[in-house]
Amino acid sequence: MSELAAALEVVGARWALLIVEQLLEGPQRYGDLQRQLGVPTNMLATRLKELEAAGVLRRLPLKHNTRAYVLTDRGLQLADAITTLGRWGAELPQVK
């Protein structure tokens, strides 16, 4: 498997990089991620579990049995790739 294929196994699924992008701003609670991204709750739960298992993020326990998510150092390493992909996307022709 190539290095790119290995990376895509971790962050190539739909919503994964958008979750990471949101967490680059700092720790976020589950409900906040769901509202800000508009991702279905079952999909968000799945992606968060996958990203946690891959060491991209971790859970922070909060009061009242809630939790927040924060990027690990491994997750923070994706910042440049996300910025570059965003610039690339901004240059795409707009589809109407």
CORLINGI-V922893 format. One record per pair of residues at least 6 apart in sequence whose C-alpha atoms are under 6 Angstrom apart, sorted by the first residue. I is the first residue (numbers start at 0). J is the second residue. D is the distance in whole Angstrom. If there is no record, write none. Layout:
BEGIN
I_J_D / I_J_D
END
This chain:
BEGIN
10_16_6 / 26_68_5 / 26_69_5 / 27_67_5 / 27_68_5 / 28_67_4 / 50_56_6 / 51_57_6 / 55_70_6 / 55_71_6 / 55_73_5 / 55_74_4 / 56_69_5 / 56_70_4 / 56_71_5 / 57_68_6 / 57_69_6 / 58_67_6 / 58_68_5 / 59_66_5 / 59_67_5 / 59_68_6 / 60_66_5
END
